[in-house]
Amino acid sequence: MKRDELRAEPQEEAREANRLVETAAEDGGVDVTSEVREGVPQETILEYADEIGADMIVLGTVGRTGLDHVLLGSVAEEIVRNSSVPVVTVQPSE
């Protein structure tokens, strides 16, 4: 199987997740802008927020702690530390 074929499904999953979030936000009267991009997540998200003049960044957290957090880092933490706009993080529901 080619690499492009392997990546097609996760990209479509990401687009579908975006559609669901956009619909929920719009149903609640919230203006939303989103896009699926490739790259280093924290860098790509911050660059995109700057490009579109975002008022706020809202993102989910995985909730890693301890050694996993140290080894893998935290995209949310990097965004919070480096963002020029407010960042709201949302933990997964249990």
DANOR-V353601 format. One record per run of one state. SS is the DSSP state (H for helix, E for strand, C for the rest). FROM is the first residue (numbers start at 1). LEN is the number of residues. If there is no record, write none. Layout:
ss = (SS	SS)
from = (FROM	FROM)
len = (LEN	LEN)
This chain:
ss = (C	H	C	H	C	E	C	H	C	H	C	E	C)
from = (1	3	28	41	53	56	62	66	73	75	83	86	92)
len = (2	25	13	12	3	6	4	7	2	8	3	6	3)
